[in-house]
Amino acid sequence: MALLSIMKFIATLLFTITSCTCLAQDIPFKQLRFDENYTYLVKDTTANWYHRLKFKPVSKNKSAYFSTGGEVRYQYFHYNNQNWGEAPEDKDGFVLTRYLGHVDFHAGKHFRTFVQLQSSLASGEVETPSPVDQNPLDLHQAFVDYSTTAGARGNLTLRVGRQELYYGSQRLVSVRDAPNNRQSFDGVKLMYGGKDFKLDLFYSNYVPAKPDIFDDAFTNGTRFWGAYGTFMKRPILQNFDLYYLGIRKKSAAFDEGKGIETRHSIGTRVWATKPSWQYDLEGVYQFGNFATDRIRAWTISANVSYIFHETRLKPQIGLKSEAISGDVRYDDGKLNTFNPLFPRGGYFGLAALIGPYNLVDVHPFLQINLTKDLVFAEDYNLFWRLNRNDGLYAVSGKMIYSGKAGLSKKIGSQLGSALEYTPNKYWYFRQELTWFSAGSFLKEAGPGKDILMIGSTITFKF
């Protein structure tokens, strides 16, 4: 049934492929859809229905206009031994469906309104779907911008309302695109953009997903604020970020216990993308208070790769590695568990089995461009707990197993294979196979069975 529904989806939109493939000259879609700019169509004289969808003037000088767009995504997953054998067996797998639709209105150079709805549906799961998978229909984004010039080459924008946040490599602040339900925040943000420098100041409240229609109301359960600066084209370092992020949660839970959490993160990221070499290095230190404990936590990460761009298949080889602090001792008045805040959902692959808490991982990978549109990727992950006196966490921060459940640090290894096909900017296909070999800690703490996951993704954007 799951595969049948996907085939129906393909058949229903087949005519769109024929219509859209002739529009390859259009700009590519962006991760944040509100960053797309279609004003280049102001001089368009064709009677193209798609261009009218992306740029619809409502004033004589065409300075006021509407732009619309959206996304439909189907995913099918099948797990053997989900949650290492803790979850009920699911013989048929399940389907996740996501619909996104937005309207973007610009009234001249200064004022702009962006509204986006999201519907995330789960079908066939044995257990009750989590809010990350199931959120039938809600207001995902709704904000107003006021923009003006700042200096000779700068722009200043004030944004107020519900919005997505995205910074750096998405280790700490992400739109959470891989899971079914993207995340957003209610807040205010001041953005400065210059030639080689960007700075954001923001204060917000996280929007938790709820199970009914249009019920994702404003809440102050999790407050999030910060400053994020990006410096580009600098000597020696090329590009680097400096940032401060603050969070206050009324109810937080770690292996150490539960309580109010006020945490501050100070970090830096150095990155560059060259024809052959790419690197992304990041370090973060956290401090604050959790219940009656002091917070002292940290993480360092590296992602270095090399592309043989002069060869036919343009293979890319790389190595990722992270060390993420965990609690050193129970009941010592300190919490050393790192909080990744709002990370990308598929942190270690689409299977998203482990979260970035109390962890050491080594992650070599390989990517090959079989054709211009077809890419094959292979990666291998090795996982250990950094500290024995802390547990194993999911990406959401939920405790999987307490550190008291076993003495071993070895969590296991994960082998992932993926085939991605992108025939044009509108369509994206992905087939993924993930095998997780359970290590000694998982066998001490629970059933410790190996996991096999098969995932299929079809995405259409317009």
C-alpha positions as CSV (number, residue, x, y, z in Angstrom):
1,M,0.0,0.0,0.0
2,A,2.8,2.4,0.8
3,L,4.5,1.9,-2.6
4,L,1.1,2.1,-4.3
5,S,0.4,5.5,-2.8
6,I,3.8,6.7,-4.0
7,M,3.1,5.5,-7.5
8,K,-0.2,7.3,-7.5
9,F,1.6,10.5,-6.4
10,I,4.0,10.1,-9.4
11,A,1.2,9.5,-11.8
12,T,-0.8,12.5,-10.5
13,L,2.1,14.9,-11.0
14,L,3.5,13.4,-14.2
15,F,2.2,16.3,-16.3
16,T,4.1,18.7,-14.1
17,I,7.4,17.1,-15.1
18,T,6.7,17.9,-18.8
19,S,5.8,21.4,-17.9
20,C,8.7,22.2,-15.6
21,T,11.7,20.6,-17.4
22,C,11.6,23.5,-19.9
23,L,12.2,26.0,-17.1
24,A,15.7,24.8,-16.1
25,Q,17.0,28.4,-16.6
26,D,15.2,29.4,-13.4
27,I,17.1,30.0,-10.2
28,P,17.4,27.0,-7.9
29,F,15.2,26.6,-4.8
30,K,16.8,27.4,-1.4
31,Q,16.7,25.6,1.9
32,L,14.9,28.7,3.3
33,R,12.2,29.4,0.8
34,F,11.8,33.0,1.9
35,D,15.3,33.7,0.7
36,E,14.3,33.1,-3.0
37,N,14.2,36.3,-5.1
38,Y,12.2,36.3,-8.4
39,T,12.4,40.0,-9.2
40,Y,14.5,39.0,-12.3
41,L,11.1,38.2,-13.9
42,V,10.0,41.8,-13.8
43,K,11.0,42.1,-17.5
44,D,9.7,38.7,-18.5
45,T,7.4,39.0,-21.6
46,T,6.5,35.3,-22.0
47,A,3.1,33.9,-21.2
48,N,4.6,31.3,-19.0
49,W,2.2,30.1,-16.3
50,Y,5.0,29.1,-14.0
51,H,6.7,32.5,-14.1
52,R,3.3,34.1,-13.3
53,L,3.1,31.8,-10.3
54,K,6.5,32.9,-9.1
55,F,6.1,36.6,-9.9
56,K,2.6,38.2,-10.0
57,P,2.7,42.0,-10.1
58,V,-0.2,43.9,-8.5
59,S,1.0,47.5,-9.2
60,K,1.8,49.3,-12.4
61,N,5.5,49.7,-11.7
62,K,5.6,46.0,-10.6
63,S,7.2,46.9,-7.2
64,A,4.3,45.2,-5.4
65,Y,4.0,41.5,-6.2
66,F,3.0,38.0,-5.0
67,S,5.1,34.9,-5.2
68,T,3.9,31.4,-4.4
69,G,5.5,28.0,-4.0
70,G,5.5,24.8,-2.1
71,E,6.7,21.2,-1.7
72,V,5.3,17.7,-1.6
73,R,7.4,14.9,-0.1
74,Y,6.7,11.2,0.3
75,Q,8.9,8.9,2.3
76,Y,8.7,5.2,2.9
77,F,10.6,3.5,5.7
78,H,11.0,-0.1,6.8
79,Y,12.9,-1.1,9.9
80,N,14.1,-4.5,11.2
81,N,14.6,-4.4,14.9
82,Q,13.6,-0.7,15.3
83,N,15.2,0.8,18.5
84,W,17.5,-2.2,18.6
85,G,14.6,-4.5,19.3
86,E,12.7,-2.4,21.9
87,A,9.9,-1.3,19.5
88,P,7.1,-3.6,18.3
89,E,7.9,-5.4,15.1
90,D,6.5,-3.6,11.9
91,K,6.3,-5.9,8.9
92,D,5.0,-3.5,6.4
93,G,6.8,-0.2,7.1
94,F,5.2,3.2,7.2
95,V,4.8,6.3,5.0
96,L,5.5,9.9,5.9
97,T,4.0,12.7,3.9
98,R,4.8,16.4,4.1
99,Y,3.1,19.3,2.3
100,L,4.4,22.9,2.4
101,G,2.8,25.9,0.7
102,H,3.7,29.5,0.9
103,V,2.7,33.0,-0.3
104,D,5.2,35.8,-0.3
105,F,4.0,39.4,-0.8
106,H,6.3,42.3,-1.4
107,A,5.0,45.9,-1.2
108,G,7.9,47.9,-2.7
109,K,11.5,47.7,-1.4
110,H,10.8,48.0,2.3
111,F,7.8,45.9,3.3
112,R,7.3,42.1,2.9
113,T,5.0,39.4,4.3
114,F,5.6,35.7,4.2
115,V,3.1,33.0,5.2
116,Q,3.6,29.3,5.0
117,L,1.4,26.3,6.0
118,Q,2.7,22.8,6.8
119,S,1.0,19.5,6.9
120,S,2.9,16.4,8.1
121,L,1.2,13.1,8.1
122,A,2.2,9.6,9.2
123,S,0.6,6.4,8.0
124,G,1.2,2.8,9.1
125,E,3.4,3.3,12.2
126,V,2.8,0.6,14.8
127,E,3.1,3.1,17.7
128,T,1.5,6.5,18.0
129,P,3.4,8.9,15.7
130,S,5.6,11.5,17.5
131,P,4.9,15.2,16.9
132,V,8.0,15.2,14.6
133,D,6.2,12.8,12.3
134,Q,2.5,13.8,12.7
135,N,1.2,17.4,12.6
136,P,-1.9,17.4,10.4
137,L,-2.1,21.1,9.5
138,D,-0.7,24.2,11.0
139,L,0.7,27.7,10.5
140,H,4.4,27.1,10.1
141,Q,5.6,30.6,9.3
142,A,4.0,34.0,9.3
143,F,6.2,37.1,9.5
144,V,6.6,40.7,8.4
145,D,9.8,42.3,7.3
146,Y,10.8,45.9,7.2
147,S,14.1,46.5,5.2
148,T,16.2,49.5,4.6
149,T,19.7,50.4,3.5
150,A,22.5,50.7,6.1
151,G,25.6,52.4,4.9
152,A,27.0,52.3,1.4
153,R,26.7,48.5,0.9
154,G,24.7,47.2,3.7
155,N,21.1,46.2,4.3
156,L,19.1,46.1,7.6
157,T,16.0,44.0,8.0
158,L,13.7,43.7,11.0
159,R,11.6,40.5,11.0
160,V,8.7,39.9,13.4
161,G,6.6,36.8,13.6
162,R,6.8,33.0,13.2
163,Q,9.9,32.0,11.3
164,E,12.5,29.3,10.6
165,L,16.0,29.7,11.9
166,Y,19.1,28.3,10.2
167,Y,22.7,29.0,11.2
168,G,26.1,27.6,10.1
169,S,26.3,23.9,9.5
170,Q,23.0,23.3,11.3
171,R,24.7,21.5,14.2
172,L,23.0,23.8,16.7
173,V,20.2,25.7,14.8
174,S,18.4,23.9,12.0
175,V,15.2,24.0,10.0
176,R,15.1,20.2,10.7
177,D,14.4,19.3,7.1
178,A,15.1,15.6,7.2
179,P,12.3,14.7,9.6
180,N,8.7,15.0,8.5
181,N,7.9,18.2,10.4
182,R,10.1,21.2,10.1
183,Q,10.5,23.4,13.2
184,S,9.9,27.1,13.7
185,F,10.1,29.9,16.3
186,D,7.9,32.9,17.3
187,G,10.2,35.9,17.6
188,V,11.9,39.0,16.5
189,K,15.1,39.1,14.5
190,L,17.3,42.0,13.3
191,M,19.5,41.2,10.3
192,Y,22.4,43.1,8.9
193,G,23.9,42.1,5.6
194,G,27.1,43.6,4.1
195,K,29.5,42.6,1.4
196,D,31.6,40.2,3.4
197,F,29.8,40.3,6.8
198,K,26.4,39.3,8.2
199,L,25.0,39.6,11.7
200,D,21.7,38.4,13.2
201,L,20.3,39.3,16.6
202,F,17.2,37.4,17.6
203,Y,14.9,36.6,20.5
204,S,12.3,33.9,20.2
205,N,10.2,31.1,21.6
206,Y,10.3,27.6,20.2
207,V,7.0,26.4,18.6
208,P,6.4,22.8,19.7
209,A,4.3,20.6,17.3
210,K,0.9,19.5,18.6
211,P,-1.4,16.7,17.3
212,D,-4.4,18.7,16.1
213,I,-5.2,21.3,13.4
214,F,-4.0,24.9,13.9
215,D,-3.1,24.2,17.5
216,D,0.7,25.1,17.4
217,A,0.0,28.2,19.6
218,F,2.5,30.6,21.1
219,T,4.2,29.2,24.2
220,N,7.1,30.3,26.4
221,G,8.1,26.9,27.5
222,T,11.4,27.2,25.6
223,R,13.0,30.6,25.0
224,F,15.8,31.0,22.6
225,W,17.9,34.1,21.8
226,G,21.3,34.9,20.4
227,A,23.7,36.7,18.1
228,Y,25.3,35.1,15.0
229,G,28.0,36.8,12.9
230,T,29.6,35.5,9.7
231,F,32.8,36.9,8.3
232,M,33.6,35.9,4.7
233,K,36.7,36.2,2.4
234,R,39.2,36.8,5.2
235,P,42.9,36.2,5.0
236,I,44.2,32.7,6.1
237,L,40.9,31.5,7.7
238,Q,38.8,32.3,4.5
239,N,35.4,32.2,6.3
240,F,34.5,32.1,10.0
241,D,31.5,32.4,12.3
242,L,31.3,33.8,15.8
243,Y,28.2,33.3,17.9
244,Y,26.4,33.4,21.2
245,L,23.2,31.4,21.8
246,G,21.1,31.3,24.9
247,I,18.2,29.0,25.9
248,R,15.9,28.6,28.8
249,K,13.7,25.6,29.2
250,K,11.1,25.3,31.9
251,S,11.3,21.5,31.8
252,A,14.5,19.8,30.7
253,A,15.7,16.2,31.3
254,F,19.1,14.6,31.2
255,D,20.5,11.4,32.8
256,E,21.4,13.6,35.8
257,G,17.7,14.4,36.4
258,K,15.0,17.0,35.5
259,G,14.6,20.7,36.1
260,I,14.8,24.2,34.7
261,E,17.7,24.8,32.3
262,T,19.3,28.1,31.5
263,R,22.2,27.5,29.2
264,H,24.6,29.8,27.3
265,S,26.7,28.7,24.2
266,I,29.7,30.5,22.8
267,G,31.2,29.1,19.6
268,T,33.2,29.6,16.5
269,R,33.2,27.9,13.2
270,V,35.9,28.1,10.5
271,W,34.9,26.9,7.0
272,A,35.8,27.0,3.3
273,T,34.7,25.4,0.1
274,K,37.4,25.2,-2.6
275,P,37.4,23.3,-5.9
276,S,39.3,20.4,-4.3
277,W,39.5,20.9,-0.5
278,Q,36.5,21.6,1.8
279,Y,36.7,22.0,5.6
280,D,34.3,22.8,8.4
281,L,35.8,23.1,11.9
282,E,33.7,24.1,15.0
283,G,34.0,24.4,18.7
284,V,31.4,25.3,21.3
285,Y,31.6,25.9,25.1
286,Q,28.4,25.9,27.2
287,F,27.8,27.2,30.7
288,G,24.7,28.1,32.9
289,N,22.5,26.3,35.4
290,F,20.3,23.2,35.4
291,A,18.1,22.8,38.5
292,T,20.7,23.2,41.3
293,D,23.7,22.1,39.1
294,R,26.2,24.3,37.2
295,I,26.5,23.6,33.5
296,R,30.0,23.0,32.0
297,A,29.8,21.4,28.6
298,W,31.6,21.5,25.2
299,T,32.0,20.0,21.8
300,I,34.5,20.1,19.0
301,S,33.9,18.8,15.4
302,A,35.7,18.5,12.1
303,N,34.5,17.8,8.6
304,V,37.3,17.7,6.0
305,S,37.0,16.4,2.4
306,Y,38.7,16.3,-0.9
307,I,37.1,16.2,-4.4
308,F,39.0,14.8,-7.4
309,H,37.2,17.3,-9.6
310,E,39.4,16.7,-12.7
311,T,38.4,13.0,-12.9
312,R,35.3,11.8,-14.7
313,L,33.3,10.6,-11.6
314,K,34.5,13.5,-9.4
315,P,34.9,11.2,-6.3
316,Q,34.9,12.9,-2.9
317,I,36.5,11.4,0.1
318,G,36.2,12.8,3.6
319,L,36.3,12.4,7.3
320,K,34.0,13.7,9.9
321,S,34.6,13.5,13.6
322,E,33.1,14.9,16.8
323,A,33.7,14.8,20.5
324,I,30.6,15.8,22.5
325,S,30.8,16.1,26.3
326,G,28.7,14.0,28.7
327,D,28.3,14.1,32.4
328,V,31.5,13.1,34.3
329,R,29.9,12.1,37.6
330,Y,26.4,11.7,38.9
331,D,25.3,14.0,41.7
332,D,28.4,16.1,41.8
333,G,26.7,19.5,41.4
334,K,27.8,19.8,37.8
335,L,26.1,18.9,34.5
336,N,28.6,18.2,31.7
337,T,26.1,16.9,29.1
338,F,26.2,19.0,26.0
339,N,22.9,20.3,24.6
340,P,22.8,20.5,20.8
341,L,19.8,22.9,21.1
342,F,17.9,22.6,17.8
343,P,20.1,20.3,15.5
344,R,19.2,18.9,12.1
345,G,17.1,15.8,12.4
346,G,19.1,13.3,10.4
347,Y,22.2,14.1,12.3
348,F,23.9,10.8,11.5
349,G,22.0,9.8,8.4
350,L,18.3,9.6,7.6
351,A,17.8,6.7,10.1
352,A,18.5,9.3,12.9
353,L,19.2,6.6,15.5
354,I,21.5,8.5,17.8
355,G,21.6,12.2,18.9
356,P,24.7,14.4,19.5
357,Y,25.0,14.0,23.3
358,N,27.8,12.3,25.3
359,L,29.4,11.0,22.1
360,V,32.6,10.4,20.2
361,D,32.2,9.5,16.5
362,V,34.5,8.9,13.6
363,H,32.8,9.1,10.2
364,P,34.7,8.4,6.9
365,F,32.7,8.9,3.8
366,L,32.8,8.6,0.0
367,Q,30.7,10.2,-2.7
368,I,30.8,9.5,-6.4
369,N,29.0,11.3,-9.3
370,L,27.8,8.5,-11.5
371,T,26.3,10.9,-13.9
372,K,25.4,14.7,-13.8
373,D,22.2,13.9,-12.0
374,L,23.0,10.6,-10.1
375,V,25.1,10.5,-7.0
376,F,26.2,7.5,-4.9
377,A,27.3,8.0,-1.3
378,E,28.7,5.6,1.2
379,D,29.6,6.3,4.9
380,Y,30.7,4.4,7.9
381,N,30.2,5.7,11.5
382,L,31.8,4.4,14.7
383,F,30.1,5.5,18.0
384,W,31.3,5.5,21.6
385,R,30.0,7.2,24.7
386,L,32.5,9.8,25.9
387,N,31.7,9.3,29.6
388,R,30.3,6.2,31.3
389,N,28.3,8.2,33.8
390,D,25.9,9.5,31.2
391,G,23.5,7.9,28.9
392,L,22.6,7.5,25.2
393,Y,20.2,10.0,23.8
394,A,18.0,10.3,20.7
395,V,18.3,13.3,18.3
396,S,15.3,14.9,20.1
397,G,17.2,14.7,23.4
398,K,15.0,11.9,24.8
399,M,16.9,9.4,26.9
400,I,17.3,6.0,25.1
401,Y,19.3,4.3,27.9
402,S,20.7,5.6,31.1
403,G,24.5,5.4,31.7
404,K,23.6,3.2,34.7
405,A,22.4,0.5,32.3
406,G,26.0,-0.6,31.4
407,L,29.7,0.1,31.7
408,S,30.9,-0.2,28.2
409,K,31.5,2.9,26.1
410,K,31.1,1.2,22.7
411,I,27.7,2.0,21.2
412,G,28.2,0.4,17.8
413,S,28.8,1.1,14.1
414,Q,26.6,2.3,11.3
415,L,27.0,1.6,7.6
416,G,25.0,3.8,5.2
417,S,24.5,3.7,1.5
418,A,22.5,6.3,-0.5
419,L,21.6,6.8,-4.2
420,E,20.3,10.3,-5.1
421,Y,18.8,11.3,-8.4
422,T,18.0,14.9,-9.2
423,P,16.8,15.2,-12.8
424,N,16.0,18.9,-12.4
425,K,15.4,21.4,-9.6
426,Y,11.8,20.3,-9.1
427,W,12.3,16.6,-8.5
428,Y,14.5,14.8,-6.0
429,F,14.7,11.0,-5.5
430,R,16.7,9.1,-2.8
431,Q,17.1,5.5,-1.9
432,E,18.9,4.7,1.4
433,L,20.0,1.6,3.2
434,T,21.4,1.8,6.7
435,W,22.7,-1.1,8.8
436,F,23.6,-0.5,12.5
437,S,25.7,-3.1,14.3
438,A,24.9,-2.9,18.0
439,G,27.9,-2.5,20.3
440,S,28.5,-3.8,23.8
441,F,26.7,-0.9,25.6
442,L,23.5,-1.5,23.7
443,K,23.7,-5.2,24.5
444,E,24.2,-4.4,28.2
445,A,21.3,-1.9,28.3
446,G,18.7,-3.7,26.2
447,P,18.0,-6.3,23.5
448,G,21.0,-5.0,21.5
449,K,19.8,-6.3,18.1
450,D,21.2,-5.0,14.9
451,I,19.0,-2.5,12.9
452,L,18.4,-2.6,9.2
453,M,16.6,0.4,7.7
454,I,15.4,0.9,4.1
455,G,14.2,4.4,3.2
456,S,12.8,5.9,0.0
457,T,12.2,9.6,-0.6
458,I,10.4,11.4,-3.4
459,T,10.3,15.2,-3.3
460,F,8.6,17.7,-5.6
461,K,9.1,21.5,-5.2
462,F,7.7,24.3,-7.1
